[in-house]
Amino acid sequence: MTRLLRTNAFRLAALYLALFAASVLALLAFIYFSTADFIERQTETTIDAEITGLREEYADRGLAGLLEIIHSRSTTPHGGSALYLITDPALQPIAGNLNAWPRARQIRPGWISFPVDIKTRDGPVSSTAIASVFVLHDGFRLLVGRDLRDASAFRGRITRTLAWAALLTVALGVAGGLFMTRHMLRRVEAVNRTSERIIRGDLTQRVPLTGSGDEFDQLAGNLNAMLDRIERLMLGMRQVADNIAHDLRTPLSRLRARLEVTLLERPDAARYGEALRETIAEADHLLATFNALLSIAEAEAGSRRETMAVVDLAEVARSVAELYEPVADDKGLALAVEIDPGIAVHGDRHLLSQAIANLLDNALKYAPDGRVTLRARRLVGMARIEVADSGPGVPADRREAVFDRFVRLESSRSTPGNGLGLSLVRAVARLHGGDAWLEDNEPGLRALFTLPLADSRALPATRNAA
């Protein structure tokens, strides 16, 4: 209970309870005062109506007729609450059910309030009465009033009812606050328990869902999705570490073995030169791997955004295609280029060139024959780069995995490359606000990535003209 009372949930529930209780009490007070005021006004209205009738009788029948009426009404009680008194100029009683002129206080002109003793079956009962005074001719006075015993009893009953209602409201509010706090605390404790197990190393733990679809379920769903993502990233990091160890160990081992063998052989300048060239080639391969990793990291971190400007993607694609035309000719492949003119995008020219080059390099590497097509299209609000080939393609269930670092479809990893090309393409596309994916070319594969279009008026005039 002590822990429950210290929670923010209980404090919030207590705050809402206080606001609710204050609202209820204000409403009950309004009901009470409105009811009490209504009863008093009804009593005064009744007295006014009776005074009006007695005035008319006095005007028609005079003092004698008025005395007869007052005597009749005094001996026939109207619910036991009507009070009448007629006095002479010396305030001596002449008729009515009051023994003497009351010791009253004026509540407003023509209206007085005074204590009165009412005879009941259980004996005299003290009460309060209000009355209106009417002065007759020759100094005679008429007092017509009502005792407020019934009104006081009614107000007391209302007061007790409202007090019990307020007490019940507070009790239910406290019980509801405790229940809500306990319910919220139980859901939070479930998250805490799961977090503690994850901290201890069990990444398979997930926050339980109740199926209600409330805010806690939405939070638990988001936390579980985040944990799934973290688990995938951790698995990917382990795979990347394994692939890096494999891809770097082999060239480093070859490089060391080559140098060791060269040192053991008979000194020969030609052999030394060949060994150095092969060593430089191995070093270049290692540098290319590290440079690709650095480019991916820079693209994912967004550190190259400062160098972005409006560039002509069509010109970039055309320049890359010209570089790879000799490679296609050497492999006996036809490189088709279909490029819309003047495709303006806001981006980094070097990274865009590298992404297109990676797609063309993959297509030319895996296409055994036929043709490779490079397309650059201007769509509605987007620019799209597409490289299609007639190679073996990628299975549908692996098309997402090949965008991860060092992922290669062949387990032998004998084909030249480092498994970072598509990773860089997606990183570049997302850096520029687009995305990259693979599709079936029937036969072969289509690699695509999109970028948001920029205002073509920002391109240099010479390029627009081209």
C-alpha positions as CSV (number, residue, x, y, z in Angstrom):
1,M,0.0,0.0,0.0
2,T,2.9,2.4,0.8
3,R,4.4,1.8,-2.6
4,L,1.0,2.3,-4.2
5,L,0.5,5.6,-2.5
6,R,3.9,6.8,-3.7
7,T,3.2,6.1,-7.4
8,N,2.6,8.9,-9.9
9,A,-0.5,7.0,-11.0
10,F,-2.0,7.3,-7.6
11,R,-1.1,11.0,-7.4
12,L,-2.8,11.5,-10.7
13,A,-5.8,9.6,-9.6
14,A,-5.9,11.6,-6.3
15,L,-5.8,14.8,-8.3
16,Y,-8.6,13.8,-10.5
17,L,-10.5,12.6,-7.5
18,A,-10.0,16.0,-5.8
19,L,-11.2,17.8,-8.9
20,F,-14.2,15.5,-9.3
21,A,-15.1,15.8,-5.6
22,A,-14.9,19.6,-5.8
23,S,-17.2,19.5,-8.8
24,V,-19.7,17.2,-7.1
25,L,-19.7,19.3,-3.9
26,A,-20.2,22.5,-5.9
27,L,-23.1,20.8,-7.7
28,L,-24.6,19.6,-4.5
29,A,-24.2,23.1,-2.9
30,F,-25.9,24.6,-5.9
31,I,-28.8,22.1,-5.6
32,Y,-29.1,22.8,-1.9
33,F,-29.2,26.6,-2.1
34,S,-31.4,26.5,-5.1
35,T,-33.9,24.2,-3.3
36,A,-33.8,26.3,-0.1
37,D,-34.3,29.5,-2.0
38,F,-37.2,27.9,-4.0
39,I,-38.9,26.8,-0.8
40,E,-38.6,30.3,0.8
41,R,-39.9,32.0,-2.3
42,Q,-42.8,29.6,-2.5
43,T,-43.7,30.4,1.2
44,E,-43.5,34.1,0.6
45,T,-45.6,33.7,-2.6
46,T,-48.2,31.9,-0.6
47,I,-48.3,34.6,2.1
48,D,-48.5,37.4,-0.5
49,A,-51.5,35.6,-2.2
50,E,-53.2,35.2,1.2
51,I,-52.6,38.9,2.1
52,T,-54.1,40.0,-1.2
53,G,-57.2,37.9,-0.6
54,L,-57.6,39.3,3.0
55,R,-57.2,42.9,1.7
56,E,-60.0,42.3,-0.7
57,E,-62.2,40.8,2.1
58,Y,-61.3,43.8,4.3
59,A,-62.3,46.2,1.6
60,D,-65.6,44.5,1.1
61,R,-66.7,43.5,4.6
62,G,-64.6,45.8,6.8
63,L,-62.9,45.0,10.1
64,A,-65.8,42.8,11.4
65,G,-65.7,40.6,8.3
66,L,-61.9,40.3,8.5
67,L,-62.1,39.3,12.2
68,E,-64.6,36.6,11.3
69,I,-62.3,35.2,8.5
70,I,-59.2,35.3,10.7
71,H,-61.1,33.6,13.6
72,S,-62.3,30.9,11.2
73,R,-58.8,30.3,9.7
74,S,-57.1,30.3,13.1
75,T,-59.5,27.6,14.4
76,T,-59.1,25.5,11.2
77,P,-55.4,25.1,10.7
78,H,-54.0,25.0,7.2
79,G,-51.6,22.2,7.6
80,G,-50.6,23.5,11.0
81,S,-48.3,26.1,9.6
82,A,-50.5,29.2,9.0
83,L,-50.1,32.1,11.5
84,Y,-52.6,34.9,11.9
85,L,-52.9,37.9,14.2
86,I,-55.0,41.1,14.3
87,T,-54.1,43.7,17.0
88,D,-55.5,47.0,18.0
89,P,-53.4,50.2,17.9
90,A,-51.8,49.2,21.2
91,L,-50.7,45.8,19.7
92,Q,-53.2,43.9,21.9
93,P,-54.4,40.7,20.2
94,I,-58.0,40.7,18.9
95,A,-58.1,37.6,16.8
96,G,-55.7,34.9,15.5
97,N,-53.7,32.0,16.7
98,L,-50.8,34.0,18.2
99,N,-51.0,35.0,21.8
100,A,-49.1,38.3,21.4
101,W,-47.3,40.4,18.9
102,P,-44.0,38.6,18.3
103,R,-40.6,39.9,19.2
104,A,-39.4,39.9,15.6
105,R,-36.6,41.2,13.4
106,Q,-37.2,42.9,10.1
107,I,-35.7,41.0,7.2
108,R,-36.9,43.6,4.6
109,P,-39.7,46.2,4.5
110,G,-43.0,44.6,5.4
111,W,-41.5,41.3,6.3
112,I,-40.4,40.0,9.7
113,S,-38.9,36.8,11.1
114,F,-39.5,35.6,14.6
115,P,-39.3,32.4,16.8
116,V,-42.5,30.6,17.5
117,D,-43.6,27.6,19.6
118,I,-45.8,25.1,17.7
119,K,-48.0,22.7,19.5
120,T,-47.6,19.1,18.3
121,R,-48.7,15.7,19.5
122,D,-45.3,15.3,21.1
123,G,-45.5,18.7,22.8
124,P,-44.4,22.2,21.9
125,V,-41.7,22.5,19.3
126,S,-39.6,25.6,18.7
127,S,-39.4,26.9,15.1
128,T,-38.9,30.0,13.1
129,A,-41.6,31.8,11.2
130,I,-41.7,34.6,8.6
131,A,-44.7,36.9,8.2
132,S,-45.9,39.9,6.3
133,V,-47.5,42.8,8.2
134,F,-50.4,44.8,6.8
135,V,-51.6,48.1,8.6
136,L,-55.3,48.6,8.6
137,H,-57.4,51.7,9.2
138,D,-57.2,53.4,12.7
139,G,-53.9,51.7,13.6
140,F,-55.1,48.1,13.5
141,R,-52.6,45.6,12.2
142,L,-52.8,42.3,10.4
143,L,-50.0,39.7,10.5
144,V,-50.1,36.7,8.2
145,G,-47.2,34.2,8.3
146,R,-46.0,30.7,8.0
147,D,-43.8,28.7,10.4
148,L,-40.8,27.2,8.6
149,R,-40.8,23.9,10.5
150,D,-41.6,21.9,7.4
151,A,-39.2,23.9,5.3
152,S,-36.4,23.4,7.9
153,A,-37.1,19.7,8.0
154,F,-37.0,19.5,4.2
155,R,-33.7,21.4,4.1
156,G,-32.3,19.1,6.8
157,R,-33.4,16.1,4.8
158,I,-31.8,17.5,1.7
159,T,-28.6,18.3,3.7
160,R,-28.3,14.8,5.0
161,T,-29.0,13.3,1.5
162,L,-26.4,15.5,-0.1
163,A,-23.9,14.8,2.6
164,W,-24.4,11.0,2.1
165,A,-24.1,11.5,-1.7
166,A,-20.9,13.5,-1.2
167,L,-19.5,10.8,1.1
168,L,-20.5,8.0,-1.3
169,T,-18.9,9.9,-4.2
170,V,-15.6,10.4,-2.3
171,A,-15.6,6.7,-1.2
172,L,-16.3,5.5,-4.8
173,G,-13.7,7.9,-6.1
174,V,-11.1,6.6,-3.7
175,A,-11.9,3.0,-4.5
176,G,-11.9,3.7,-8.2
177,G,-8.6,5.6,-7.9
178,L,-7.0,2.7,-6.0
179,F,-8.3,0.2,-8.5
180,M,-7.1,2.3,-11.5
181,T,-3.7,2.9,-9.9
182,R,-3.3,-0.8,-9.1
183,H,-4.3,-1.7,-12.7
184,M,-1.8,0.8,-14.2
185,L,0.9,-0.3,-11.7
186,R,0.4,-3.9,-12.7
187,R,0.9,-3.0,-16.4
188,V,4.0,-0.9,-15.6
189,E,5.4,-3.7,-13.5
190,A,5.0,-6.1,-16.5
191,V,7.2,-3.7,-18.6
192,N,9.7,-3.4,-15.7
193,R,10.0,-7.2,-15.3
194,T,10.5,-7.7,-19.0
195,S,13.1,-4.9,-19.1
196,E,15.0,-6.5,-16.2
197,R,15.2,-9.9,-17.9
198,I,16.4,-8.2,-21.1
199,I,19.1,-6.3,-19.1
200,R,20.2,-9.6,-17.8
201,G,20.8,-10.8,-21.4
202,D,17.5,-12.5,-22.4
203,L,16.7,-10.7,-25.6
204,T,13.9,-13.1,-26.4
205,Q,11.7,-11.5,-23.7
206,R,8.7,-9.4,-24.8
207,V,6.2,-7.3,-23.0
208,P,2.8,-9.2,-22.6
209,L,-0.2,-7.8,-24.4
210,T,-3.7,-7.9,-23.0
211,G,-5.5,-7.6,-26.3
212,S,-7.5,-4.5,-25.2
213,G,-5.8,-2.2,-27.7
214,D,-5.4,0.6,-25.1
215,E,-2.4,2.9,-24.6
216,F,-0.5,0.3,-22.7
217,D,-1.0,-2.3,-25.4
218,Q,0.1,0.2,-28.0
219,L,3.2,1.0,-25.9
220,A,3.9,-2.7,-25.4
221,G,3.5,-3.3,-29.1
222,N,5.9,-0.5,-29.9
223,L,8.4,-1.8,-27.3
224,N,8.1,-5.3,-28.7
225,A,8.7,-4.0,-32.3
226,M,11.7,-2.1,-31.0
227,L,13.1,-5.2,-29.3
228,D,12.5,-7.3,-32.5
229,R,14.4,-4.6,-34.4
230,I,17.2,-4.6,-31.8
231,E,17.4,-8.4,-31.9
232,R,17.6,-8.4,-35.7
233,L,20.3,-5.7,-35.6
234,M,22.3,-7.7,-33.0
235,L,22.0,-10.8,-35.2
236,G,23.0,-8.7,-38.2
237,M,26.0,-7.4,-36.3
238,R,27.1,-10.9,-35.5
239,Q,26.7,-11.9,-39.1
240,V,28.6,-8.8,-40.2
241,A,31.4,-9.6,-37.8
242,D,31.6,-13.2,-39.1
243,N,31.5,-12.0,-42.7
244,I,34.2,-9.3,-42.0
245,A,36.4,-11.9,-40.3
246,H,36.0,-14.3,-43.3
247,D,36.4,-11.6,-46.0
248,L,39.4,-9.9,-44.4
249,R,41.1,-13.0,-43.1
250,T,41.5,-14.6,-46.5
251,P,43.1,-11.7,-48.4
252,L,45.3,-10.9,-45.3
253,S,46.4,-14.5,-45.2
254,R,47.2,-14.6,-48.9
255,L,49.0,-11.3,-48.6
256,R,51.2,-12.6,-45.7
257,A,51.8,-15.9,-47.3
258,R,52.9,-14.3,-50.6
259,L,55.3,-12.0,-48.8
260,E,56.7,-14.8,-46.7
261,V,57.2,-17.0,-49.8
262,T,58.8,-14.2,-51.6
263,L,61.3,-13.6,-48.7
264,L,62.2,-17.4,-48.7
265,E,62.8,-17.5,-52.4
266,R,66.1,-16.6,-54.1
267,P,66.4,-12.9,-54.5
268,D,64.9,-11.9,-57.9
269,A,63.9,-8.3,-58.9
270,A,61.2,-9.5,-61.3
271,R,59.7,-11.8,-58.7
272,Y,59.8,-9.1,-56.1
273,G,58.0,-6.7,-58.5
274,E,55.3,-9.2,-59.2
275,A,54.8,-9.9,-55.5
276,L,54.5,-6.2,-54.8
277,R,51.9,-5.8,-57.5
278,E,49.9,-8.6,-56.1
279,T,50.2,-7.3,-52.6
280,I,49.0,-3.8,-53.8
281,A,46.0,-5.5,-55.4
282,E,45.2,-7.3,-52.2
283,A,45.6,-4.0,-50.3
284,D,43.4,-2.2,-52.8
285,H,40.7,-4.8,-52.3
286,L,40.9,-4.3,-48.5
287,L,40.8,-0.6,-48.9
288,A,37.7,-0.9,-51.2
289,T,35.9,-2.9,-48.5
290,F,36.7,-0.3,-45.8
291,N,35.8,2.6,-48.1
292,A,32.5,1.0,-48.8
293,L,31.8,0.5,-45.1
294,L,32.7,4.1,-44.5
295,S,30.5,5.3,-47.3
296,I,27.5,3.3,-45.9
297,A,28.2,4.6,-42.4
298,E,28.3,8.2,-43.7
299,A,25.1,7.8,-45.7
300,E,23.2,6.2,-42.8
301,A,24.5,8.9,-40.4
302,G,23.5,11.7,-42.9
303,S,26.9,13.4,-42.6
304,R,27.0,14.1,-46.3
305,R,23.8,16.3,-46.3
306,E,25.9,19.5,-46.1
307,T,27.4,18.7,-49.5
308,M,24.1,18.2,-51.3
309,A,23.0,20.4,-54.1
310,V,20.6,20.2,-57.0
311,V,22.2,17.8,-59.6
312,D,21.0,16.4,-62.9
313,L,20.4,12.7,-62.2
314,A,20.1,12.1,-65.9
315,E,23.6,13.4,-66.5
316,V,25.0,11.4,-63.6
317,A,23.4,8.2,-64.9
318,R,24.6,8.8,-68.4
319,S,28.2,9.4,-67.2
320,V,28.2,6.1,-65.2
321,A,26.8,4.3,-68.2
322,E,29.7,5.6,-70.4
323,L,32.2,4.2,-67.8
324,Y,30.7,0.8,-67.9
325,E,30.2,0.4,-71.7
326,P,33.7,-1.1,-72.2
327,V,33.0,-3.6,-69.4
328,A,29.8,-4.6,-71.1
329,D,31.6,-5.0,-74.4
330,D,34.3,-7.2,-72.9
331,K,31.6,-9.5,-71.5
332,G,29.7,-9.5,-74.8
333,L,26.7,-7.8,-73.2
334,A,24.6,-5.0,-74.7
335,L,24.2,-2.0,-72.4
336,A,21.0,-0.2,-73.2
337,V,20.5,3.3,-71.8
338,E,17.0,4.9,-71.5
339,I,17.2,8.2,-69.7
340,D,14.7,11.1,-69.5
341,P,16.5,14.5,-69.9
342,G,16.8,17.0,-67.1
343,I,15.9,15.0,-63.9
344,A,16.7,17.4,-61.1
345,V,17.2,16.0,-57.6
346,H,18.7,17.4,-54.5
347,G,21.6,15.1,-53.6
348,D,25.3,14.2,-53.4
349,R,26.7,13.7,-56.9
350,H,29.5,11.3,-55.8
351,L,27.2,9.1,-53.7
352,L,24.5,8.9,-56.5
353,S,27.2,8.0,-59.0
354,Q,28.5,5.3,-56.7
355,A,25.0,3.8,-56.1
356,I,24.3,3.7,-59.9
357,A,27.7,2.2,-60.5
358,N,27.1,-0.5,-57.9
359,L,23.8,-1.5,-59.6
360,L,25.5,-1.7,-63.0
361,D,28.5,-3.6,-61.6
362,N,26.2,-6.2,-60.1
363,A,24.1,-6.6,-63.3
364,L,27.2,-6.9,-65.5
365,K,28.8,-9.3,-63.0
366,Y,25.9,-11.8,-62.8
367,A,24.3,-11.6,-66.3
368,P,25.9,-14.4,-68.4
369,D,24.6,-13.0,-71.8
370,G,21.9,-10.8,-73.3
371,R,21.5,-7.2,-72.3
372,V,21.6,-4.9,-69.3
373,T,19.3,-1.9,-69.3
374,L,19.8,1.3,-67.3
375,R,16.7,3.5,-67.1
376,A,16.3,6.9,-65.4
377,R,12.7,8.1,-65.3
378,R,10.9,11.2,-64.1
379,L,7.7,10.2,-62.3
380,V,5.1,12.2,-60.4
381,G,7.2,13.9,-57.6
382,M,9.9,11.2,-57.8
383,A,12.9,10.2,-59.9
384,R,13.5,6.5,-60.4
385,I,16.7,4.6,-61.4
386,E,16.2,1.1,-62.7
387,V,18.9,-1.5,-63.7
388,A,17.5,-4.6,-65.3
389,D,19.5,-7.7,-66.4
390,S,18.8,-11.2,-67.7
391,G,20.9,-13.1,-65.1
392,P,19.8,-15.7,-62.6
393,G,18.1,-13.2,-60.3
394,V,17.5,-13.3,-56.6
395,P,14.9,-15.6,-54.9
396,A,11.9,-13.6,-53.6
397,D,12.6,-14.6,-50.0
398,R,16.1,-13.3,-50.2
399,R,15.6,-9.9,-51.9
400,E,15.4,-8.0,-48.7
401,A,18.3,-9.9,-47.0
402,V,20.8,-9.0,-49.8
403,F,20.6,-5.3,-48.8
404,D,22.3,-6.2,-45.5
405,R,26.1,-5.8,-45.2
406,F,28.3,-8.6,-46.4
407,V,25.3,-10.7,-47.5
408,R,26.1,-12.8,-50.6
409,L,23.9,-15.5,-52.1
410,E,26.8,-17.9,-52.7
411,S,28.1,-19.6,-49.6
412,S,31.6,-20.1,-51.1
413,R,32.0,-16.3,-51.5
414,S,34.3,-17.0,-54.4
415,T,32.9,-14.4,-56.7
416,P,34.7,-11.1,-56.6
417,G,33.0,-8.5,-54.4
418,N,32.5,-7.8,-50.8
419,G,28.7,-7.9,-50.4
420,L,28.4,-4.2,-49.7
421,G,27.1,-2.9,-53.0
422,L,23.4,-3.1,-52.4
423,S,23.8,-2.0,-48.8
424,L,25.4,1.3,-50.1
425,V,22.6,1.7,-52.7
426,R,19.8,1.5,-50.0
427,A,21.8,3.8,-47.7
428,V,22.2,6.4,-50.4
429,A,18.6,6.2,-51.4
430,R,17.3,6.7,-47.9
431,L,19.8,9.5,-47.3
432,H,18.1,11.3,-50.2
433,G,14.6,10.6,-48.9
434,G,13.9,7.6,-51.2
435,D,14.2,3.8,-51.0
436,A,15.7,0.8,-52.9
437,W,14.3,-2.6,-53.7
438,L,14.5,-5.6,-56.1
439,E,11.9,-7.0,-58.5
440,D,11.7,-10.0,-60.9
441,N,12.6,-9.1,-64.5
442,E,11.3,-12.5,-65.9
443,P,14.0,-13.6,-66.5
444,G,16.7,-11.8,-64.4
445,L,16.5,-9.1,-61.9
446,R,15.4,-5.4,-61.7
447,A,17.1,-3.2,-59.1
448,L,15.3,0.1,-58.4
449,F,15.8,3.1,-56.2
450,T,13.8,6.3,-56.1
451,L,14.6,9.9,-55.1
452,P,12.4,13.0,-54.6
453,L,12.4,15.4,-57.5
454,A,13.8,18.9,-57.1
455,D,12.9,22.1,-58.9
456,S,14.5,21.7,-62.4
457,R,14.9,25.5,-62.6
458,A,17.7,25.2,-60.1
459,L,19.8,23.2,-62.6
460,P,22.5,25.1,-64.6
461,A,21.2,26.5,-67.8
462,T,23.6,24.5,-70.0
463,R,22.3,21.2,-68.5
464,N,18.7,22.3,-68.8
465,A,19.3,23.1,-72.4
466,A,20.9,19.7,-73.0
